[in-house]
């Protein structure tokens, strides 16, 4: 297997994993605590902001770090694919 093929494979894997991490963060942010709203059981459509606890802050911070890691993997994967194409 040539170096170009290896770089391309690493780029595709990095981009795929990064895309999944970013999607996971967006999906969690969009659908957390909205099961009642989605199922139609909630009568009041107004959204309430929960009081942040230390656990929620840590969870959000960790999810944001994973999202940032995902963005970095997407960029690195793209650079590796460009490098593979130029070899």
PyMOL commands that set and color helices and strands:
alter all, ss='L'
color gray80, all
select helices_A, chain A and resi 3-31+35-39+54-86
alter helices_A, ss='H'
color red, helices_A
deselect
rebuild
show_as cartoon
